[in-house]
Amino acid sequence: MEIRFPTIRLLMNVLMLLVIVVEFSDSQIHNSGFPQVVPNRQQLFQAEPITISCEGLNGLTGWRVMKKINGDVRTCASTWETSTGPCNIINAYPSSDSGEYWCEMGGIQKSNSVNITVTDLENHVILEIPAQPVMQGENVTLHCRKKDANSNYTAKFYKNGISIGSSSSGNIMAPNVSKSDEGLYKCSIADAEESPESWLSVEDSGFPQVVPNRQQFFKSEPITISCEGLNGLTGWRVMKKINGDVRTCASTWEASTGPCKISNAYPTTDSGEYWCEMGGIQKSNSVNVTVTGKYIEMKLYVNIFSPFIIFSCLVC
């Protein structure tokens, strides 16, 4: 069989893509999202409640919340059988709950971890800093808190050991954060101890989830576009831009904070750009959806926990 040059070039391009994806897979195997922490902070006082959950991470269920306390790795739940739901800690305690938490499935798939610090010192302070990564462009408020304090107090804030300012209200805001704002933060209050240091993570804006996971659809096919859980947050609105017209994906503003379910996609009303938005400020990256009577569907499935990829091509 004669192999013509364009075919050889196509094969070479596919091989190069395989190499890139395998390298991407190897580098991202431990970078698959973060557990959700409620309340969304890394530091708390003894006896405060905290919930750590993995459900819905990467669109999957069945995750287990794992923890590492003083070198001991175990499920966050008391038994293996009940460990696939959220981990509810009613009264946090320093020696049993301060440590590293992550999501795990089948002993193979693993999320990034969050570090939780519980303190019981009466004269101690904590820094309320997000446990989940914040998005680039977001405004982030850090709160320096003293246990049982009922009035405002002046707090000093530090990043990587260097003073970044003080506030008589105990709060400081980092506006329009970027990757340069990542670092170790702590705070101090006069006549009290310093807070522990915690890492502030800043991530790219993320993408809405499209089900089924492709960009091209036949007319009358169903599509669901969702933002829930993006960067550990709820209350997102799915927005769309069709022929230059920007609106919520849902039919009304009141109903627009859940998933956008398109039962029968139509080219003129559903082909366009979709993204997630919250409060008119926080905004995700966008995805482009095309609805047509005829199309070429090309899908690339990347499993970040496996060196294999799957191509699917359908010509109609």
DATA-V69213 format. One line per field, one symbol per residue. ss: DSSP state (H for helix, E for strand, C for the rest). burial: + if it has 9 or more other C-alpha atoms within 8 Angstrom, else -. Layout:
# DATA-V69213
ss=???
burial=???
This chain:
# DATA-V69213
ss=CCCCHHHHHHHHHHHHHHHHHHHHHHHHCCCCCCCEEECCCCEEECCCCEEEECCCHHHCCCCEEEEEECCEEEECCCCCCCCCCCEEECCCCHHHHCEEEEEEECCCEECCCEEEEEECCCCCEEEECCCCCEECCCCEEEEEEECCCCCCCCEEEEECCEEEEEECCCEEEECCCCHHHCEEEEEEECCCCECCCEEECEECCCCCEEECCCCEEECCCCEEEECCCHHHCCCCEEEEEECCEEEECCCCCCCCCCCEEECCCCHHHHCEEEEEEECCCEECCCEEEEEECCCEEEEEEECCCCCCEEEEEEEC
burial=-------+---------+--++-+++-++--+-++++--+++++++-++++++++-+-----+++++++-----+++-----+++++---++++--+++++++++---++++++++++++--+++++++++++++++++++++++++------++++++------+++-+++-+-++++--++++++++--+++++-+-++++-++++-+---+-++++-++++++++++++---+++++++-----+++-----++++++--++++--+++++++++---+++++++++++--+++++--++++-+-+-------
